[in-house]
Amino acid sequence: MEIVAECPVLPGCVSQGRTREEALANIREAIELYLETEEAPELPTAFEVAEAEVIV
């Protein structure tokens, strides 16, 4: 099973991992790489943080 992580503020910034920890580490790296690109959008000054867990 793969766990998918995404950053909704950055369109298309998605990653995955075999564990929650791996998925979080991978999305952190994806965010860093995304922000290094020339197409990186200006980030909003305020945003909401939410977390959801789905068990199948």
Steps between C-alpha positions, in 0.01 A plus 500: 500500500626848414417813698449811288586848626425827324544871554173661382655849496746383232308357201631160396734467799432139597714217636461161663668249727460155650459646848362826637851612593634423152208680334558809719874499427430465128243782490742728688760432232241552225400837652864612518560403136173660389591830665837500323334510157434819310129414479458494878200714593505771761385337822199634688573673829223312681373149447328222691671178600293184512577132540285202412552131554328236290514135600401245239 
